[in-house]
Amino acid sequence: MSRGLNSATKGVLLDLDGVLYVQNRLIDGAVDAVEWLNAHGLPFRYITNTSTKTRDQLIAKLEKLGLPVRQEQVFSAVQASEAWLEAQSIGRIAALVSESVRLSLSERFEFDESTPEAVLIGDIGRAWNYDRLNQAFHWLLGGAKLVCVHRNRFWRSGEELSLDIGAFVAALEYAADTQAVVIGKPSPAFFKAACDSMELSPSEVLVVGDDIESDVGGAQQSGCLGVLVETGKYQPQLVARSGVTPDHRLRSIADLPELLGGSSG
């Protein structure tokens, strides 16, 4: 722990799954760490690439797990996707997303499966198949923009790592000879928007995550400090292969207060 870290860090971005909980199980020390941030007046945001839940659903899950949360503290890639589409004046979309997210999108966008302006890719689980990919391919050939909530390579499902939507995004990019707009982590725009929501510059913010590339690498490329926790999808061999060196490493979120100076105050 360094004085430089204590004096420079004025806000924290906390990844959710793998950092504070794994699926529906809290990681030991998660609640204490969040309560420490609140007690010390350190602003923070819960950030997530999840593309299956709306903000209200995320808040409900955090509350059920016993984590203190206010609406403005949740910053998700789904929210950022909606904001990006509106900023681009895109009104007609084809949405390959979960039903709950689709319902949320329907309040602000028109679903067009003929000539959409954009194809929004999220997680639809086992609903991915050749027909869906081929339909998206044809929308892209028709001029639609390829927009993905995130392009994670994998996620942790139970005790195993499972394929994530990044593989499907890559296939569509290759087939349609296009480049996806990536909204969530590791996009610098995502981290900057999360920092802006706390009225802080990236250099004043520390990001805690379990994904060496999307969380830590993305944070560092955005000007934030990147802290890797050895929980969730963390695997030493993947970290070594990534080429990314975290600014700090923690055994778990339980050690965050000590890193930020909690042991002395």
C-alpha positions as a Markdown table, in Angstrom:
| # | Residue | x | y | z |
|---|---|---|---|---|
| 1 | Met | 0.0 | 0.0 | 0.0 |
| 2 | Ser | 1.4 | 3.4 | -0.9 |
| 3 | Arg | 0.6 | 7.0 | 0.1 |
| 4 | Gly | 0.4 | 7.8 | -3.6 |
| 5 | Leu | -2.6 | 5.5 | -3.9 |
| 6 | Asn | -4.4 | 6.9 | -0.9 |
| 7 | Ser | -3.9 | 10.5 | -1.9 |
| 8 | Ala | -4.7 | 10.1 | -5.6 |
| 9 | Thr | -7.7 | 7.8 | -5.4 |
| 10 | Lys | -10.9 | 9.7 | -5.1 |
| 11 | Gly | -13.4 | 7.1 | -6.5 |
| 12 | Val | -13.7 | 3.4 | -7.1 |
| 13 | Leu | -15.4 | 1.3 | -9.9 |
| 14 | Leu | -16.4 | -2.2 | -8.7 |
| 15 | Asp | -17.0 | -5.0 | -11.1 |
| 16 | Leu | -19.9 | -7.2 | -9.9 |
| 17 | Asp | -19.8 | -10.9 | -10.9 |
| 18 | Gly | -16.6 | -12.4 | -9.8 |
| 19 | Val | -15.6 | -9.5 | -7.5 |
| 20 | Leu | -18.5 | -9.0 | -5.1 |
| 21 | Tyr | -20.3 | -12.3 | -5.9 |
| 22 | Val | -20.2 | -15.4 | -8.0 |
| 23 | Gln | -23.6 | -16.0 | -9.5 |
| 24 | Asn | -25.8 | -15.9 | -6.4 |
| 25 | Arg | -23.2 | -16.3 | -3.7 |
| 26 | Leu | -21.5 | -13.3 | -2.0 |
| 27 | Ile | -17.8 | -13.3 | -1.8 |
| 28 | Asp | -16.6 | -13.1 | 1.8 |
| 29 | Gly | -15.9 | -9.5 | 2.8 |
| 30 | Ala | -17.9 | -7.9 | -0.1 |
| 31 | Val | -20.4 | -6.2 | 2.2 |
| 32 | Asp | -17.7 | -5.0 | 4.6 |
| 33 | Ala | -15.7 | -3.5 | 1.7 |
| 34 | Val | -18.7 | -1.6 | 0.3 |
| 35 | Glu | -19.7 | -0.4 | 3.8 |
| 36 | Trp | -16.1 | 0.8 | 4.3 |
| 37 | Leu | -16.3 | 2.9 | 1.1 |
| 38 | Asn | -19.6 | 4.4 | 2.3 |
| 39 | Ala | -18.2 | 5.1 | 5.8 |
| 40 | His | -15.2 | 6.9 | 4.3 |
| 41 | Gly | -17.2 | 8.9 | 1.9 |
| 42 | Leu | -15.4 | 7.5 | -1.1 |
| 43 | Pro | -17.8 | 7.6 | -4.2 |
| 44 | Phe | -18.1 | 4.4 | -6.1 |
| 45 | Arg | -20.0 | 2.7 | -8.9 |
| 46 | Tyr | -21.0 | -0.9 | -9.5 |
| 47 | Ile | -20.0 | -1.5 | -13.1 |
| 48 | Thr | -20.9 | -4.6 | -15.1 |
| 49 | Asn | -20.9 | -5.9 | -18.7 |
| 50 | Thr | -23.9 | -8.1 | -18.0 |
| 51 | Ser | -26.3 | -7.9 | -20.9 |
| 52 | Thr | -29.1 | -10.0 | -19.4 |
| 53 | Lys | -30.4 | -7.6 | -16.7 |
| 54 | Thr | -31.8 | -4.1 | -16.6 |
| 55 | Arg | -30.5 | -1.6 | -14.0 |
| 56 | Asp | -33.6 | -2.3 | -11.9 |
| 57 | Gln | -32.9 | -6.0 | -11.9 |
| 58 | Leu | -29.3 | -5.4 | -10.9 |
| 59 | Ile | -30.4 | -3.2 | -8.0 |
| 60 | Ala | -32.8 | -5.9 | -6.9 |
| 61 | Lys | -30.1 | -8.5 | -7.0 |
| 62 | Leu | -27.6 | -6.4 | -5.0 |
| 63 | Glu | -30.3 | -5.6 | -2.4 |
| 64 | Lys | -31.2 | -9.3 | -2.1 |
| 65 | Leu | -27.5 | -10.1 | -1.5 |
| 66 | Gly | -27.3 | -7.5 | 1.2 |
| 67 | Leu | -25.1 | -5.0 | -0.7 |
| 68 | Pro | -25.9 | -1.3 | 0.0 |
| 69 | Val | -26.9 | 0.3 | -3.3 |
| 70 | Arg | -28.5 | 3.5 | -4.7 |
| 71 | Gln | -29.8 | 3.8 | -8.2 |
| 72 | Glu | -27.1 | 6.2 | -9.4 |
| 73 | Gln | -24.4 | 3.8 | -8.2 |
| 74 | Val | -25.2 | 1.1 | -10.8 |
| 75 | Phe | -23.6 | 1.7 | -14.2 |
| 76 | Ser | -24.1 | -1.1 | -16.7 |
| 77 | Ala | -23.2 | -1.7 | -20.3 |
| 78 | Val | -26.9 | -2.0 | -21.1 |
| 79 | Gln | -27.5 | 1.5 | -19.9 |
| 80 | Ala | -24.4 | 2.7 | -21.9 |
| 81 | Ser | -25.7 | 0.9 | -25.0 |
| 82 | Glu | -29.1 | 2.7 | -24.8 |
| 83 | Ala | -27.3 | 6.1 | -24.3 |
| 84 | Trp | -25.0 | 5.4 | -27.3 |
| 85 | Leu | -27.8 | 4.5 | -29.6 |
| 86 | Glu | -29.8 | 7.6 | -28.7 |
| 87 | Ala | -26.7 | 9.8 | -29.1 |
| 88 | Gln | -26.3 | 8.4 | -32.6 |
| 89 | Ser | -30.0 | 9.2 | -33.3 |
| 90 | Ile | -30.6 | 5.5 | -34.0 |
| 91 | Gly | -34.3 | 4.7 | -33.6 |
| 92 | Arg | -34.7 | 1.3 | -35.4 |
| 93 | Ile | -32.8 | -1.7 | -34.1 |
| 94 | Ala | -32.7 | -5.4 | -34.2 |
| 95 | Ala | -32.0 | -6.6 | -30.7 |
| 96 | Leu | -30.4 | -10.0 | -29.9 |
| 97 | Val | -30.8 | -9.6 | -26.2 |
| 98 | Ser | -32.6 | -11.2 | -23.2 |
| 99 | Glu | -36.3 | -10.7 | -22.9 |
| 100 | Ser | -36.0 | -8.3 | -19.9 |
| 101 | Val | -33.5 | -6.1 | -21.7 |
| 102 | Arg | -35.7 | -6.2 | -24.8 |
| 103 | Leu | -38.7 | -5.0 | -22.8 |
| 104 | Ser | -36.6 | -2.1 | -21.5 |
| 105 | Leu | -35.4 | -1.2 | -25.0 |
| 106 | Ser | -38.9 | -1.2 | -26.3 |
| 107 | Glu | -39.7 | 1.9 | -24.3 |
| 108 | Arg | -37.1 | 3.9 | -26.3 |
| 109 | Phe | -36.5 | 2.1 | -29.6 |
| 110 | Glu | -38.5 | 0.6 | -32.5 |
| 111 | Phe | -37.7 | -3.1 | -33.2 |
| 112 | Asp | -37.2 | -3.5 | -37.0 |
| 113 | Glu | -36.2 | -7.0 | -38.3 |
| 114 | Ser | -36.4 | -5.9 | -41.9 |
| 115 | Thr | -34.0 | -2.9 | -42.3 |
| 116 | Pro | -32.7 | -2.0 | -38.9 |
| 117 | Glu | -30.2 | 0.8 | -38.5 |
| 118 | Ala | -28.3 | -1.2 | -35.9 |
| 119 | Val | -28.0 | -4.8 | -34.7 |
| 120 | Leu | -27.5 | -4.8 | -30.9 |
| 121 | Ile | -25.8 | -8.0 | -29.6 |
| 122 | Gly | -26.2 | -9.1 | -26.0 |
| 123 | Asp | -26.3 | -12.5 | -24.3 |
| 124 | Ile | -29.1 | -14.8 | -25.4 |
| 125 | Gly | -27.6 | -17.9 | -24.0 |
| 126 | Arg | -28.5 | -21.2 | -25.7 |
| 127 | Ala | -30.7 | -19.3 | -28.1 |
| 128 | Trp | -27.6 | -18.7 | -30.3 |
| 129 | Asn | -27.8 | -20.8 | -33.4 |
| 130 | Tyr | -26.9 | -20.6 | -37.1 |
| 131 | Asp | -30.2 | -19.0 | -38.1 |
| 132 | Arg | -29.8 | -16.2 | -35.7 |
| 133 | Leu | -26.2 | -15.5 | -36.7 |
| 134 | Asn | -27.2 | -15.7 | -40.4 |
| 135 | Gln | -30.1 | -13.2 | -39.9 |
| 136 | Ala | -27.7 | -10.8 | -38.2 |
| 137 | Phe | -25.2 | -11.3 | -41.0 |
| 138 | His | -27.9 | -10.2 | -43.6 |
| 139 | Trp | -28.9 | -7.2 | -41.5 |
| 140 | Leu | -25.2 | -6.1 | -41.5 |
| 141 | Leu | -24.9 | -6.6 | -45.2 |
| 142 | Gly | -28.0 | -4.3 | -45.6 |
| 143 | Gly | -26.1 | -1.5 | -43.9 |
| 144 | Ala | -26.9 | -1.9 | -40.2 |
| 145 | Lys | -24.2 | -1.0 | -37.6 |
| 146 | Leu | -22.9 | -3.9 | -35.5 |
| 147 | Val | -23.2 | -2.8 | -31.8 |
| 148 | Cys | -22.3 | -5.1 | -28.9 |
| 149 | Val | -23.1 | -4.6 | -25.3 |
| 150 | His | -19.7 | -6.1 | -24.7 |
| 151 | Arg | -17.4 | -8.6 | -26.3 |
| 152 | Asn | -16.1 | -10.7 | -23.4 |
| 153 | Arg | -14.4 | -13.9 | -24.4 |
| 154 | Phe | -15.7 | -16.0 | -21.6 |
| 155 | Trp | -17.5 | -15.9 | -18.2 |
| 156 | Arg | -17.6 | -18.1 | -15.2 |
| 157 | Ser | -20.5 | -20.5 | -15.0 |
| 158 | Gly | -20.4 | -22.6 | -11.8 |
| 159 | Glu | -17.0 | -24.0 | -11.5 |
| 160 | Glu | -16.2 | -23.7 | -15.2 |
| 161 | Leu | -15.5 | -21.0 | -17.8 |
| 162 | Ser | -18.1 | -20.7 | -20.5 |
| 163 | Leu | -18.0 | -19.1 | -24.0 |
| 164 | Asp | -19.3 | -15.5 | -24.0 |
| 165 | Ile | -20.8 | -13.3 | -26.8 |
| 166 | Gly | -17.4 | -12.1 | -28.0 |
| 167 | Ala | -17.1 | -15.2 | -30.1 |
| 168 | Phe | -20.3 | -14.5 | -31.9 |
| 169 | Val | -19.4 | -10.8 | -32.4 |
| 170 | Ala | -16.1 | -11.9 | -33.9 |
| 171 | Ala | -17.8 | -14.2 | -36.3 |
| 172 | Leu | -20.2 | -11.5 | -37.5 |
| 173 | Glu | -17.3 | -9.0 | -37.9 |
| 174 | Tyr | -15.4 | -11.5 | -40.0 |
| 175 | Ala | -18.4 | -12.6 | -42.2 |
| 176 | Ala | -19.7 | -9.1 | -42.8 |
| 177 | Asp | -16.3 | -7.4 | -43.0 |
| 178 | Thr | -17.2 | -4.8 | -40.4 |
| 179 | Gln | -16.0 | -3.6 | -37.1 |
| 180 | Ala | -18.3 | -3.7 | -34.0 |
| 181 | Val | -18.9 | -0.8 | -31.8 |
| 182 | Val | -18.1 | -2.1 | -28.3 |
| 183 | Ile | -20.0 | -0.3 | -25.6 |
| 184 | Gly | -19.0 | -2.0 | -22.3 |
| 185 | Lys | -15.6 | -2.9 | -20.9 |
| 186 | Pro | -12.9 | -2.6 | -22.1 |
| 187 | Ser | -14.1 | 0.4 | -24.1 |
| 188 | Pro | -12.4 | 3.6 | -22.8 |
| 189 | Ala | -15.7 | 5.4 | -23.4 |
| 190 | Phe | -17.4 | 3.1 | -20.9 |
| 191 | Phe | -14.8 | 3.8 | -18.1 |
| 192 | Lys | -14.8 | 7.5 | -18.8 |
| 193 | Ala | -18.6 | 7.7 | -18.6 |
| 194 | Ala | -18.5 | 5.8 | -15.3 |
| 195 | Cys | -15.9 | 8.3 | -14.0 |
| 196 | Asp | -17.9 | 11.2 | -15.3 |
| 197 | Ser | -20.9 | 10.0 | -13.4 |
| 198 | Met | -18.8 | 10.6 | -10.2 |
| 199 | Glu | -17.4 | 13.9 | -11.5 |
| 200 | Leu | -13.9 | 12.4 | -11.4 |
| 201 | Ser | -11.1 | 12.1 | -14.0 |
| 202 | Pro | -9.9 | 8.6 | -14.8 |
| 203 | Ser | -6.6 | 9.3 | -13.1 |
| 204 | Glu | -8.5 | 9.7 | -9.8 |
| 205 | Val | -10.3 | 6.4 | -10.1 |
| 206 | Leu | -9.4 | 2.8 | -9.2 |
| 207 | Val | -11.1 | -0.1 | -11.0 |
| 208 | Val | -11.4 | -3.5 | -9.2 |
| 209 | Gly | -12.1 | -6.5 | -11.5 |
| 210 | Asp | -11.5 | -10.2 | -12.0 |
| 211 | Asp | -11.0 | -10.0 | -15.8 |
| 212 | Ile | -7.4 | -9.2 | -16.6 |
| 213 | Glu | -8.2 | -7.9 | -20.1 |
| 214 | Ser | -11.6 | -6.2 | -19.9 |
| 215 | Asp | -11.4 | -4.9 | -16.3 |
| 216 | Val | -7.7 | -4.3 | -15.6 |
| 217 | Gly | -6.4 | -3.7 | -19.1 |
| 218 | Gly | -9.4 | -1.6 | -20.0 |
| 219 | Ala | -9.0 | 0.4 | -16.9 |
| 220 | Gln | -5.4 | 1.1 | -17.5 |
| 221 | Gln | -6.0 | 2.0 | -21.2 |
| 222 | Ser | -8.6 | 4.5 | -19.9 |
| 223 | Gly | -6.2 | 6.2 | -17.5 |
| 224 | Cys | -7.5 | 4.5 | -14.3 |
| 225 | Leu | -5.6 | 2.2 | -11.9 |
| 226 | Gly | -6.4 | -1.4 | -12.5 |
| 227 | Val | -6.7 | -3.8 | -9.5 |
| 228 | Leu | -7.0 | -7.5 | -10.1 |
| 229 | Val | -8.8 | -9.8 | -7.6 |
| 230 | Glu | -8.0 | -13.5 | -7.5 |
| 231 | Thr | -11.6 | -14.5 | -7.4 |
| 232 | Gly | -14.3 | -15.1 | -10.1 |
| 233 | Lys | -12.9 | -15.9 | -13.5 |
| 234 | Tyr | -9.3 | -15.2 | -12.3 |
| 235 | Gln | -6.9 | -17.9 | -13.5 |
| 236 | Pro | -3.1 | -17.4 | -13.2 |
| 237 | Gln | -2.3 | -18.8 | -16.6 |
| 238 | Leu | -4.7 | -16.5 | -18.3 |
| 239 | Val | -3.2 | -13.5 | -16.5 |
| 240 | Ala | 0.3 | -14.5 | -17.5 |
| 241 | Arg | -0.7 | -15.0 | -21.1 |
| 242 | Ser | -2.5 | -11.6 | -21.3 |
| 243 | Gly | 0.5 | -9.4 | -21.1 |
| 244 | Val | -1.3 | -7.0 | -18.8 |
| 245 | Thr | 0.3 | -6.1 | -15.4 |
| 246 | Pro | -2.2 | -5.0 | -12.8 |
| 247 | Asp | -1.3 | -2.0 | -10.7 |
| 248 | His | -2.3 | -4.0 | -7.7 |
| 249 | Arg | -3.4 | -7.5 | -6.9 |
| 250 | Leu | -5.8 | -8.6 | -4.1 |
| 251 | Arg | -6.7 | -12.0 | -2.9 |
| 252 | Ser | -10.3 | -10.8 | -2.8 |
| 253 | Ile | -12.5 | -7.7 | -2.4 |
| 254 | Ala | -12.1 | -8.2 | 1.4 |
| 255 | Asp | -8.6 | -6.7 | 1.0 |
| 256 | Leu | -9.7 | -3.5 | -0.7 |
| 257 | Pro | -10.1 | -1.4 | 2.5 |
| 258 | Glu | -6.5 | -2.2 | 3.5 |
| 259 | Leu | -5.2 | -1.2 | 0.0 |
| 260 | Leu | -7.1 | 2.1 | 0.3 |
| 261 | Gly | -5.8 | 2.8 | 3.8 |
| 262 | Gly | -8.5 | 1.2 | 5.9 |
| 263 | Ser | -6.0 | -0.4 | 8.3 |
| 264 | Ser | -4.8 | 2.9 | 9.4 |
| 265 | Gly | -8.1 | 4.8 | 9.6 |
